[in-house]
């Protein structure tokens, strides 16, 4: 194993450029409540790409270094440099989650030695990671690191959306970019829990993916009759809460308008303030980086806000978070199974072809890094 391992880093330089590289970092022995894990699988999630690339112009990236130790340099547009000032000169590790084998364990957690665990806590694009055992979940026997690598971000986000729905008094959900790995998990969880779900996709191929796993309501936003179809599905479900992965453009506003159209059907008389039903859209992603456009045609009882998993977990507390994590581990090969289009090494993650593919964040093109390759 040696005394150091390779780790992928993201740096904003004083020149106003982004620099990505692979460096050697010391391997730290675990303390009493910690484990040292050899990372065998770690996914590239949209949230990881946000830290990896920031607001740099990756279309203008320059590639140098060697095959084993590549360096990627990309300019940061002048308009965004002030927002990135806090990152200047700081070499940051990347990778929210991963999975691998425990190769050393502290005295208080020795039972994990030799076990395959899933982890959450950052710095996962590396060969080794020392972290608290509390940030790990022991995977069921027979579960591989690749199967457990996406055990936190997407599964807990799906369950967190359902938890938010229940806590805020809603009874059904709407989800956009619904054929993604997260979307498929949410669909399966809602089917299992008998929660009405309206899935919004952007192509016929994505619609077929969801139909294939049993989705009952899927509408394609690229089709001319999208709004009529959405209104009908909202009427069937009574959904007044949506989670939007797109962010930019008109979709959030269209969802609110459709919710208001349904609510107005049962109104006994007209009021210029709209229906008395609160309608909420939470934006949790940015697949479209354009501004969010709101055309206020849905009365006065509505909300558009941001949603993140970590604040929700802090709000519900350790006991409820543990319950959600245990469900994910139990259903990791079914409800919360992830699918990857390719497995790559740390060095391959910094090649032009790989960056061009996973930076598109397209459905069906999720990459998995195996830091031990190469």
N, C-alpha and C positions, 0 to 999 in steps of 0.2 A: 504493500500500500504506500509506503514512503511517508514523508512528513508534510507533503503538500499535494494539492490537487488543482485541476483546471476549473476556472469559473468565468462565465461570460459577464462582461461589465459594460455599462452605458455611461458615457461621460459627456458633459457639455463643457467645451473648452472656452478659454478667454477670447478666442477669435470668433465666437458665436457659431461654432460648429458642433455637431454631434459626432462622437467617436465611439465606435463599438469595437471591442477587442476581447481576447481571451487571455487571462492572466493566471499565474500560479498564486494560490493563497494557502497559508498554513492550515493544517488539519488540527482542530482543537479537540483534546480529550474531553469526554463528557464528565460533567459533575454528577453529584448523587442522583439528581432527578432528571438527568439528560441522557440522550442516546446519540450515537454517531451512526449515521445511515449512509450506505453507499447508494447513491441515487441511480436507479435503473430506468426511470421513465418520468418525464415532466412535460406537460402539454403547453402549447402556445395558445393562450387565451387572448381575446381582445383586450382585456385589462392588462395583460403582460405587454402587448404591443404598444399600449399607451405609454408605459414606462420605458420600454426598449427604444422607441423611436421619438417619443415626445412629439413636438410639432415640426420636426425636421422635414425637409423636402427630400424624400427618399428617391424620387425620380431623378434627382441630380446627384445621387450618391456616387462616391469614388471608392474603388476597391483596391487594396494593396496588401502587403504582408505575404505570408506563405500559405500553402494549402492547409497546413496544420494550425497555423496561427494567423488567420486572416484579420485584417483591419478594415472597417468600413467608416468612411467619413462623409457626412452629409451636411449641407448648409441649413441653418435655421433662418427663415425669413426675418427681416429686420422688424416687422410688425409684431412678431411673437417673442423677440429676445428678452424684453422686459419681464414677460411672464415666466421665462425660464431662468431668471437671474439667480434664484435660490439654489438651482442645480449646478451653477457654474463652478467648475473645479472639483466637483464631487463625483467620484467614480462609484456608481451604484450597481449592486448586484440585481439580477432580474429573475423572475419566475415565482409565481405565487404558491404553486403546489406541486407535489410530486409523490413518488413512491419508490421504495427500495428496501434493501435488507439491512437490519440492524447488525453492525459488526462490532460495536462496543456499547456497553450500557453501564450507567451508574449503579451504585449499590442498591438504591431504592427501587430501581426499575429493571433489575437483572432478568426478570421473567421475559423481557422483550428481546433478549439476545438471540440472534438467529432468525427472528420473525420478520415477515414482510409487512411493512406499515405504509400507510398513506400519511402525508404530511402537509401542513399549511403554515406558512410563516415567512415566505420570501426567500430569496437567494437560492432558488432551486435549480437554476441553470448552472449546475456545478457537478463535479464528480462525487463530492462528499458534503454532508450537512450535519452539524452538531446543533441540536435544539432540544427544548423541553419535551419530555414524554407526553405532557398534557396537550401538545400540539400535534400528536400522532394518533392514528387509529389503527389498531391491529386488524389486518385484513383476514377474512375467513380463510380457513385452510383450503388450498387449491386455487386461490386467487393470485394472479400474477401481478407484478408491478405495473405493467401496461394497463391491466384492467382496473387497477386502483388508483392510477395516477391522477385522474380527474374526479377525485372523491369529495372535493370540497366546493370549489367555486360554482360550478354549474348545478350539481345536485342540491347544495344548500340554498342556492339562489332560487331554484324551483320551489323547494319547500318553504323558503322565506316568503315567496310571493303568496303562497296559499295561507301562510300564517298571517301575513299582512291583511289579506282579504278577510279572514275571520275576525281579527282584532278590530278592524275598522267597520265591521257590520255589513259587509257585502256578501253576496251569495253565489257569485259567478265571476268569471274572469275573461279578459281579452288579452291576447298576446301577439306581438308582431315578430317578424323574422322567425316564425314559429317552427320552421323545419330545421333550425340549428340543433346542435347537440343538446343545448339547454332546453330548447323548445320541445324536442322529442321527449325529454325527461319530464317536463311539466305536463305534457299531454298524457303520458303514461300514469303519472301520479294522480292527475285529475280523474282519469278513467277509474283508477283503483279506489279513489276516495269519493266517487260519484259527485264530482264537482263539475257543473256545466262550464265548458271552455269554448271560446270562439278563437280560432287560429287564423291569423292573417299572414299570407305568404305573398311572394312577388313573381311566381311563375307556376306553370302547370306542373313542371317536374317536382317542385317543392310540394305542391298540393298532393301529388301522388305519393310522396314519401310519407306524409302524415296519414293519408288514407290507408297506407300499408300497415301502419301500427294501430289502426282502429279509431282514428280521430273521427268524431261525429260531425263537427262543424268546421269547415275550412273555406275561406274565401280568398280569392286572388286579387290583390290590389291593382294589378296591371290590366284587368279586364274592364270593359266599358260599364258593365252592370254592377261594379263593385259596391257602390254605396247602397243600392237597393238590396243586394244580397246581405250586406253587413247589417242593415236595419232589421231585416227579417230574422237574422240569427240573434241579434240582441233582444228582439221581442220574444223569441223562444226561451232565452236564458235569463233575461232580466239583468244582464251584466251591466254594472255601473262603475267598474274598476278595470283599468287597462295597464299593462306593463309594456313599454315601448322600447325596443332595442335600436330603432332607426334614429330617433332624435331629431334630425334635420328635416325640413320640408313640411308638408301639409298633413301628414298622416295623423298626428296627434289631434289636430283640429277636426279632421274628418271623423275620427272616433267619437269625439265629444258631440259633434253635430248629429251623428247617428244615434247616440244615447239620448239626446234631447228630442229627436224625432219620435223615438219610442215613448218617452215619458209624456210627450204632448198628446199622444193618442188617448190617454186616460184622463186628461185634464177636463174638468167640467165647464170651465170658462176661460177665456183668453186673459192673459196678463202680460204686460210688456216686460216683466222681469223673468219670464220663462217659467219652467216647471219648478216644483218644490222638491225635486230629487237632486241630491248632490252627485255630481259626476266627476271622476278622478282619473287622470292619466299620470303614471309615474314613468319618467324617462330614465332608463338605467344603462343605456348604451349610446354609441355614436356612430353607427354604420354609415349614416349620412352626416357629414361634417358641416353642411349648410345650416343657416339659421333656422330655428323652429318657427314656422309661420302659423299664427293663430288668427282665424277669421271668426270673430265673436258672434256666432249665430246660435248660441246654446244657453241663453239666459244668463243668470247671475250666480247660480249655485254650481260652480265647477272649480277644478283645480288642476294645475300642471306643475309637477315638481320633480325633483331628482330622487332616486332611490338607490341605496347601497346596502349590500349584505351585512357588512361589519357593524354599522350602527344598529341594525335590527337585532343581531345576535347579542349585542351589548344590552339592548333593551329587554329582551326576553330572559336573559340570565343564563348562567352555566347549566342549570338542570335541564331547561328546555332545549338549549343548544346540544347538550349531550344526547337527548332523546332523538333529535333530528339526525345527528351524526350516526347514531346506532342504527337508525332506519336505513340510512344510505349504505352503511357497511353490509347490512343484511340483504339489500336489494341491488348490490353493485353489479351483478351479472344480468339483471332483468330491467327494472324500472330505470336505474341510473347507469346503465351501460353506455360507454362512450365509443365513438367510432373515429378512426383516423385514416387519412388518405396516404400518409407516409411517415416512416420513422427515420429520423436524421440524427447526425452527431452534432456536438456543439459547434464544430467548425463549419459543417454544412449549413447550419442555421444562419451563417453570415455570408452565404454565397448569393450572387445576384438572382439566380433562378428561384431559390427558396424564398428569399425576401419578397420577390415579385408575386409569388403565389400566396404565402400566408398573410401578407399585408393587405391582400384584397378582402380578407375576412369573409370569404364566400362560403355558402352552405356546401358541405361535403368536402372541404379542403382544409380540415383541421390537421395540424402537424403535431407529432410527438417527438420530443428529443430524448435520446438515450445517451447520456454523457459518457458512457463507457465505450461507445463505438469509436473506432479510429485510434 
